[in-house]
């Protein structure tokens, strides 16, 4: 049975017309789906019983509860959600002072094969629907406290472009969750056509996984460099007018002896000079089957200081949820799926 949750207002209007219901019913349904705290069609109390009964012949509400939840000593939570073909995805909830950030997944597994990522080790198993993506927000205990959303979980968001854009439309529209796009960041490893479409069709922030400014090194870390070189990614970014409110940032995982030298500082400065952006330095958490190790903290701090001195705004991202494998690059349900 099809799900109502995850439908846009235009899709709801089509459904209402097909079922012979009054046109304004679509707006009523969207209010119940995205603005109210209910979980089934019968709770849509301002719809006539006949209308609800008609809807239930074709649709279910569409929320899916989490299968499991783990909590870190730092308050981070990792939710496990069932999805397509009895597979699972992971979602991280990160509380910090007056912010609650949720890191959502966009695919089951990933086909990009980055050397440093656990999700890529399990391969690609399917795209999530907009409803699957939004369910990760609406079905966690903290959903009414969410202040920020990052599309940095399992999968490459722009490899599932249509459903990701649809989810962003629902999140930011006044008939949907009515969130500010300035509180949402979508990450990509640099799929240029998808990135262009995302920049044109959304107002949300962009984060690009860079990890090294040198072509050959990036090719070894990220096979996508063979298809969309960093130079092409940066060319597209420089051609776009971000305005004063929209932000582009670069994610940079620190690998000891690989991408943490003065030469990397110099090349990053050359590449990003004149571009209003931020670099987020990220500690590497070792994963099985990779020769990479993380840079020590003193190197990360020196790298940050050197970039800032050169005029490139740079911060170090705090590592969260390491004890429950919820930190950057560690989301993977391969072992969990094996146990189910």
ABEGO torsion letter per residue (X at the ends): XBBABGBBAAAAAAAAAAAGBBAAAAAAAAAAAAABBBABAAABAABBAAAAAAAAAABBAGBBBBABBBBBAAGBBBBBBBBBGGBBBBBBBBBBEABBBBBBBABBEBAAGBAABAAAAAEBAEBBBAAAAAAAAAABAAAAABABBBBABBEBAAABAAAAAAAAAAAABAABAGBBAAABBBBBAGBAAAAAAAAAABABBBBBBAGBABAAAAAAABAAAAABBAAAAAAAAAABBAEAABBBBBBBBBBBGAAABAAAAAAAAAAABGBBBBBBBBBBBBBBGBABBBBBAAAAAAAAAAAAAAGBBBBBBBBBGAAAGABBGABBAAAAAAAX
